[in-house]
Amino acid sequence: MTTTITLETHSWPTRIVSRDNFESECGTHKHHGVTEEIVPPNSKRTVHISQSRSIEFIELPLPSSDAG
């Protein structure tokens, strides 16, 4: 089973944290890990969750207008 999620950011970035905890039924294949991605303002990302993957979305502060 897989669920597809589309994230659409606005004027601020969002951090996506994916946690994988997979082990095959026979025990020969295992994958455990954490992946982080920063999605920039005004963009889209499609991510997938399943019974072995969880995802957390964290809105980050607005980008500084002084940067430049």
MODELLER restraints for C-alpha pairs under 7 A, 6 or more apart:
rsr = mdl.restraints
at = mdl.atoms
rsr.add(forms.Gaussian(group=physical.xy_distance, feature=features.Distance(at['CA:1:A'], at['CA:50:A']), mean=5.87, stdev=0.5))
rsr.add(forms.Gaussian(group=physical.xy_distance, feature=features.Distance(at['CA:1:A'], at['CA:51:A']), mean=6.99, stdev=0.5))
rsr.add(forms.Gaussian(group=physical.xy_distance, feature=features.Distance(at['CA:2:A'], at['CA:48:A']), mean=6.44, stdev=0.5))
rsr.add(forms.Gaussian(group=physical.xy_distance, feature=features.Distance(at['CA:2:A'], at['CA:49:A']), mean=5.70, stdev=0.5))
rsr.add(forms.Gaussian(group=physical.xy_distance, feature=features.Distance(at['CA:2:A'], at['CA:50:A']), mean=4.65, stdev=0.5))
rsr.add(forms.Gaussian(group=physical.xy_distance, feature=features.Distance(at['CA:3:A'], at['CA:48:A']), mean=5.56, stdev=0.5))
rsr.add(forms.Gaussian(group=physical.xy_distance, feature=features.Distance(at['CA:3:A'], at['CA:49:A']), mean=5.28, stdev=0.5))
rsr.add(forms.Gaussian(group=physical.xy_distance, feature=features.Distance(at['CA:3:A'], at['CA:50:A']), mean=6.33, stdev=0.5))
rsr.add(forms.Gaussian(group=physical.xy_distance, feature=features.Distance(at['CA:4:A'], at['CA:46:A']), mean=6.87, stdev=0.5))
rsr.add(forms.Gaussian(group=physical.xy_distance, feature=features.Distance(at['CA:4:A'], at['CA:47:A']), mean=5.91, stdev=0.5))
rsr.add(forms.Gaussian(group=physical.xy_distance, feature=features.Distance(at['CA:4:A'], at['CA:48:A']), mean=4.63, stdev=0.5))
rsr.add(forms.Gaussian(group=physical.xy_distance, feature=features.Distance(at['CA:4:A'], at['CA:49:A']), mean=6.65, stdev=0.5))
rsr.add(forms.Gaussian(group=physical.xy_distance, feature=features.Distance(at['CA:5:A'], at['CA:46:A']), mean=5.65, stdev=0.5))
rsr.add(forms.Gaussian(group=physical.xy_distance, feature=features.Distance(at['CA:5:A'], at['CA:47:A']), mean=5.30, stdev=0.5))
rsr.add(forms.Gaussian(group=physical.xy_distance, feature=features.Distance(at['CA:5:A'], at['CA:48:A']), mean=6.05, stdev=0.5))
rsr.add(forms.Gaussian(group=physical.xy_distance, feature=features.Distance(at['CA:6:A'], at['CA:44:A']), mean=6.86, stdev=0.5))
rsr.add(forms.Gaussian(group=physical.xy_distance, feature=features.Distance(at['CA:6:A'], at['CA:45:A']), mean=5.70, stdev=0.5))
rsr.add(forms.Gaussian(group=physical.xy_distance, feature=features.Distance(at['CA:6:A'], at['CA:46:A']), mean=4.34, stdev=0.5))
rsr.add(forms.Gaussian(group=physical.xy_distance, feature=features.Distance(at['CA:6:A'], at['CA:47:A']), mean=6.37, stdev=0.5))
rsr.add(forms.Gaussian(group=physical.xy_distance, feature=features.Distance(at['CA:7:A'], at['CA:44:A']), mean=5.47, stdev=0.5))
rsr.add(forms.Gaussian(group=physical.xy_distance, feature=features.Distance(at['CA:7:A'], at['CA:45:A']), mean=5.24, stdev=0.5))
rsr.add(forms.Gaussian(group=physical.xy_distance, feature=features.Distance(at['CA:7:A'], at['CA:46:A']), mean=6.25, stdev=0.5))
rsr.add(forms.Gaussian(group=physical.xy_distance, feature=features.Distance(at['CA:8:A'], at['CA:43:A']), mean=5.82, stdev=0.5))
rsr.add(forms.Gaussian(group=physical.xy_distance, feature=features.Distance(at['CA:8:A'], at['CA:44:A']), mean=4.41, stdev=0.5))
rsr.add(forms.Gaussian(group=physical.xy_distance, feature=features.Distance(at['CA:8:A'], at['CA:45:A']), mean=6.72, stdev=0.5))
rsr.add(forms.Gaussian(group=physical.xy_distance, feature=features.Distance(at['CA:9:A'], at['CA:41:A']), mean=5.46, stdev=0.5))
rsr.add(forms.Gaussian(group=physical.xy_distance, feature=features.Distance(at['CA:9:A'], at['CA:42:A']), mean=5.06, stdev=0.5))
rsr.add(forms.Gaussian(group=physical.xy_distance, feature=features.Distance(at['CA:9:A'], at['CA:43:A']), mean=5.45, stdev=0.5))
rsr.add(forms.Gaussian(group=physical.xy_distance, feature=features.Distance(at['CA:9:A'], at['CA:44:A']), mean=6.31, stdev=0.5))
rsr.add(forms.Gaussian(group=physical.xy_distance, feature=features.Distance(at['CA:10:A'], at['CA:41:A']), mean=5.43, stdev=0.5))
rsr.add(forms.Gaussian(group=physical.xy_distance, feature=features.Distance(at['CA:10:A'], at['CA:42:A']), mean=4.58, stdev=0.5))
rsr.add(forms.Gaussian(group=physical.xy_distance, feature=features.Distance(at['CA:11:A'], at['CA:41:A']), mean=4.98, stdev=0.5))
rsr.add(forms.Gaussian(group=physical.xy_distance, feature=features.Distance(at['CA:11:A'], at['CA:42:A']), mean=5.86, stdev=0.5))
rsr.add(forms.Gaussian(group=physical.xy_distance, feature=features.Distance(at['CA:11:A'], at['CA:62:A']), mean=6.94, stdev=0.5))
rsr.add(forms.Gaussian(group=physical.xy_distance, feature=features.Distance(at['CA:12:A'], at['CA:41:A']), mean=4.68, stdev=0.5))
rsr.add(forms.Gaussian(group=physical.xy_distance, feature=features.Distance(at['CA:12:A'], at['CA:60:A']), mean=6.51, stdev=0.5))
rsr.add(forms.Gaussian(group=physical.xy_distance, feature=features.Distance(at['CA:12:A'], at['CA:61:A']), mean=6.51, stdev=0.5))
rsr.add(forms.Gaussian(group=physical.xy_distance, feature=features.Distance(at['CA:12:A'], at['CA:62:A']), mean=4.82, stdev=0.5))
rsr.add(forms.Gaussian(group=physical.xy_distance, feature=features.Distance(at['CA:12:A'], at['CA:63:A']), mean=6.48, stdev=0.5))
rsr.add(forms.Gaussian(group=physical.xy_distance, feature=features.Distance(at['CA:13:A'], at['CA:38:A']), mean=6.68, stdev=0.5))
rsr.add(forms.Gaussian(group=physical.xy_distance, feature=features.Distance(at['CA:13:A'], at['CA:39:A']), mean=5.56, stdev=0.5))
rsr.add(forms.Gaussian(group=physical.xy_distance, feature=features.Distance(at['CA:13:A'], at['CA:40:A']), mean=4.63, stdev=0.5))
rsr.add(forms.Gaussian(group=physical.xy_distance, feature=features.Distance(at['CA:13:A'], at['CA:41:A']), mean=4.61, stdev=0.5))
rsr.add(forms.Gaussian(group=physical.xy_distance, feature=features.Distance(at['CA:13:A'], at['CA:59:A']), mean=6.37, stdev=0.5))
rsr.add(forms.Gaussian(group=physical.xy_distance, feature=features.Distance(at['CA:13:A'], at['CA:60:A']), mean=5.50, stdev=0.5))
rsr.add(forms.Gaussian(group=physical.xy_distance, feature=features.Distance(at['CA:14:A'], at['CA:38:A']), mean=5.76, stdev=0.5))
rsr.add(forms.Gaussian(group=physical.xy_distance, feature=features.Distance(at['CA:14:A'], at['CA:39:A']), mean=5.24, stdev=0.5))
rsr.add(forms.Gaussian(group=physical.xy_distance, feature=features.Distance(at['CA:14:A'], at['CA:40:A']), mean=6.82, stdev=0.5))
rsr.add(forms.Gaussian(group=physical.xy_distance, feature=features.Distance(at['CA:14:A'], at['CA:57:A']), mean=6.68, stdev=0.5))
rsr.add(forms.Gaussian(group=physical.xy_distance, feature=features.Distance(at['CA:14:A'], at['CA:58:A']), mean=5.51, stdev=0.5))
rsr.add(forms.Gaussian(group=physical.xy_distance, feature=features.Distance(at['CA:14:A'], at['CA:59:A']), mean=4.44, stdev=0.5))
rsr.add(forms.Gaussian(group=physical.xy_distance, feature=features.Distance(at['CA:14:A'], at['CA:60:A']), mean=5.38, stdev=0.5))
rsr.add(forms.Gaussian(group=physical.xy_distance, feature=features.Distance(at['CA:15:A'], at['CA:36:A']), mean=6.85, stdev=0.5))
rsr.add(forms.Gaussian(group=physical.xy_distance, feature=features.Distance(at['CA:15:A'], at['CA:37:A']), mean=5.68, stdev=0.5))
rsr.add(forms.Gaussian(group=physical.xy_distance, feature=features.Distance(at['CA:15:A'], at['CA:38:A']), mean=4.45, stdev=0.5))
rsr.add(forms.Gaussian(group=physical.xy_distance, feature=features.Distance(at['CA:15:A'], at['CA:39:A']), mean=6.14, stdev=0.5))
rsr.add(forms.Gaussian(group=physical.xy_distance, feature=features.Distance(at['CA:15:A'], at['CA:57:A']), mean=5.80, stdev=0.5))
rsr.add(forms.Gaussian(group=physical.xy_distance, feature=features.Distance(at['CA:15:A'], at['CA:58:A']), mean=5.04, stdev=0.5))
rsr.add(forms.Gaussian(group=physical.xy_distance, feature=features.Distance(at['CA:15:A'], at['CA:59:A']), mean=6.38, stdev=0.5))
rsr.add(forms.Gaussian(group=physical.xy_distance, feature=features.Distance(at['CA:15:A'], at['CA:60:A']), mean=6.86, stdev=0.5))
rsr.add(forms.Gaussian(group=physical.xy_distance, feature=features.Distance(at['CA:16:A'], at['CA:36:A']), mean=5.60, stdev=0.5))
rsr.add(forms.Gaussian(group=physical.xy_distance, feature=features.Distance(at['CA:16:A'], at['CA:37:A']), mean=5.21, stdev=0.5))
rsr.add(forms.Gaussian(group=physical.xy_distance, feature=features.Distance(at['CA:16:A'], at['CA:38:A']), mean=6.32, stdev=0.5))
rsr.add(forms.Gaussian(group=physical.xy_distance, feature=features.Distance(at['CA:16:A'], at['CA:55:A']), mean=6.79, stdev=0.5))
rsr.add(forms.Gaussian(group=physical.xy_distance, feature=features.Distance(at['CA:16:A'], at['CA:56:A']), mean=5.76, stdev=0.5))
rsr.add(forms.Gaussian(group=physical.xy_distance, feature=features.Distance(at['CA:16:A'], at['CA:57:A']), mean=4.86, stdev=0.5))
rsr.add(forms.Gaussian(group=physical.xy_distance, feature=features.Distance(at['CA:16:A'], at['CA:58:A']), mean=6.55, stdev=0.5))
rsr.add(forms.Gaussian(group=physical.xy_distance, feature=features.Distance(at['CA:17:A'], at['CA:34:A']), mean=6.91, stdev=0.5))
rsr.add(forms.Gaussian(group=physical.xy_distance, feature=features.Distance(at['CA:17:A'], at['CA:35:A']), mean=5.74, stdev=0.5))
rsr.add(forms.Gaussian(group=physical.xy_distance, feature=features.Distance(at['CA:17:A'], at['CA:36:A']), mean=4.54, stdev=0.5))
rsr.add(forms.Gaussian(group=physical.xy_distance, feature=features.Distance(at['CA:17:A'], at['CA:37:A']), mean=6.68, stdev=0.5))
rsr.add(forms.Gaussian(group=physical.xy_distance, feature=features.Distance(at['CA:17:A'], at['CA:55:A']), mean=5.57, stdev=0.5))
rsr.add(forms.Gaussian(group=physical.xy_distance, feature=features.Distance(at['CA:17:A'], at['CA:56:A']), mean=5.09, stdev=0.5))
rsr.add(forms.Gaussian(group=physical.xy_distance, feature=features.Distance(at['CA:17:A'], at['CA:57:A']), mean=6.58, stdev=0.5))
rsr.add(forms.Gaussian(group=physical.xy_distance, feature=features.Distance(at['CA:18:A'], at['CA:34:A']), mean=5.58, stdev=0.5))
rsr.add(forms.Gaussian(group=physical.xy_distance, feature=features.Distance(at['CA:18:A'], at['CA:35:A']), mean=5.08, stdev=0.5))
rsr.add(forms.Gaussian(group=physical.xy_distance, feature=features.Distance(at['CA:18:A'], at['CA:36:A']), mean=6.37, stdev=0.5))
rsr.add(forms.Gaussian(group=physical.xy_distance, feature=features.Distance(at['CA:18:A'], at['CA:53:A']), mean=6.75, stdev=0.5))
rsr.add(forms.Gaussian(group=physical.xy_distance, feature=features.Distance(at['CA:18:A'], at['CA:54:A']), mean=5.79, stdev=0.5))
rsr.add(forms.Gaussian(group=physical.xy_distance, feature=features.Distance(at['CA:18:A'], at['CA:55:A']), mean=4.50, stdev=0.5))
rsr.add(forms.Gaussian(group=physical.xy_distance, feature=features.Distance(at['CA:18:A'], at['CA:56:A']), mean=6.57, stdev=0.5))
rsr.add(forms.Gaussian(group=physical.xy_distance, feature=features.Distance(at['CA:19:A'], at['CA:33:A']), mean=5.86, stdev=0.5))
rsr.add(forms.Gaussian(group=physical.xy_distance, feature=features.Distance(at['CA:19:A'], at['CA:34:A']), mean=4.58, stdev=0.5))
rsr.add(forms.Gaussian(group=physical.xy_distance, feature=features.Distance(at['CA:19:A'], at['CA:35:A']), mean=6.59, stdev=0.5))
rsr.add(forms.Gaussian(group=physical.xy_distance, feature=features.Distance(at['CA:19:A'], at['CA:53:A']), mean=5.49, stdev=0.5))
rsr.add(forms.Gaussian(group=physical.xy_distance, feature=features.Distance(at['CA:19:A'], at['CA:54:A']), mean=5.26, stdev=0.5))
rsr.add(forms.Gaussian(group=physical.xy_distance, feature=features.Distance(at['CA:19:A'], at['CA:55:A']), mean=6.34, stdev=0.5))
rsr.add(forms.Gaussian(group=physical.xy_distance, feature=features.Distance(at['CA:20:A'], at['CA:31:A']), mean=6.69, stdev=0.5))
rsr.add(forms.Gaussian(group=physical.xy_distance, feature=features.Distance(at['CA:20:A'], at['CA:32:A']), mean=5.14, stdev=0.5))
rsr.add(forms.Gaussian(group=physical.xy_distance, feature=features.Distance(at['CA:20:A'], at['CA:33:A']), mean=5.26, stdev=0.5))
rsr.add(forms.Gaussian(group=physical.xy_distance, feature=features.Distance(at['CA:20:A'], at['CA:34:A']), mean=6.38, stdev=0.5))
rsr.add(forms.Gaussian(group=physical.xy_distance, feature=features.Distance(at['CA:20:A'], at['CA:52:A']), mean=5.77, stdev=0.5))
rsr.add(forms.Gaussian(group=physical.xy_distance, feature=features.Distance(at['CA:20:A'], at['CA:53:A']), mean=4.52, stdev=0.5))
rsr.add(forms.Gaussian(group=physical.xy_distance, feature=features.Distance(at['CA:20:A'], at['CA:54:A']), mean=6.74, stdev=0.5))
rsr.add(forms.Gaussian(group=physical.xy_distance, feature=features.Distance(at['CA:21:A'], at['CA:31:A']), mean=5.97, stdev=0.5))
rsr.add(forms.Gaussian(group=physical.xy_distance, feature=features.Distance(at['CA:21:A'], at['CA:32:A']), mean=4.60, stdev=0.5))
rsr.add(forms.Gaussian(group=physical.xy_distance, feature=features.Distance(at['CA:21:A'], at['CA:33:A']), mean=6.91, stdev=0.5))
rsr.add(forms.Gaussian(group=physical.xy_distance, feature=features.Distance(at['CA:21:A'], at['CA:52:A']), mean=5.14, stdev=0.5))
rsr.add(forms.Gaussian(group=physical.xy_distance, feature=features.Distance(at['CA:21:A'], at['CA:53:A']), mean=6.35, stdev=0.5))
rsr.add(forms.Gaussian(group=physical.xy_distance, feature=features.Distance(at['CA:22:A'], at['CA:30:A']), mean=5.55, stdev=0.5))
rsr.add(forms.Gaussian(group=physical.xy_distance, feature=features.Distance(at['CA:22:A'], at['CA:31:A']), mean=5.05, stdev=0.5))
rsr.add(forms.Gaussian(group=physical.xy_distance, feature=features.Distance(at['CA:22:A'], at['CA:32:A']), mean=6.26, stdev=0.5))
rsr.add(forms.Gaussian(group=physical.xy_distance, feature=features.Distance(at['CA:22:A'], at['CA:52:A']), mean=5.24, stdev=0.5))
rsr.add(forms.Gaussian(group=physical.xy_distance, feature=features.Distance(at['CA:23:A'], at['CA:29:A']), mean=5.68, stdev=0.5))
rsr.add(forms.Gaussian(group=physical.xy_distance, feature=features.Distance(at['CA:23:A'], at['CA:30:A']), mean=4.28, stdev=0.5))
rsr.add(forms.Gaussian(group=physical.xy_distance, feature=features.Distance(at['CA:23:A'], at['CA:31:A']), mean=6.41, stdev=0.5))
rsr.add(forms.Gaussian(group=physical.xy_distance, feature=features.Distance(at['CA:24:A'], at['CA:30:A']), mean=6.46, stdev=0.5))
rsr.add(forms.Gaussian(group=physical.xy_distance, feature=features.Distance(at['CA:49:A'], at['CA:55:A']), mean=6.80, stdev=0.5))
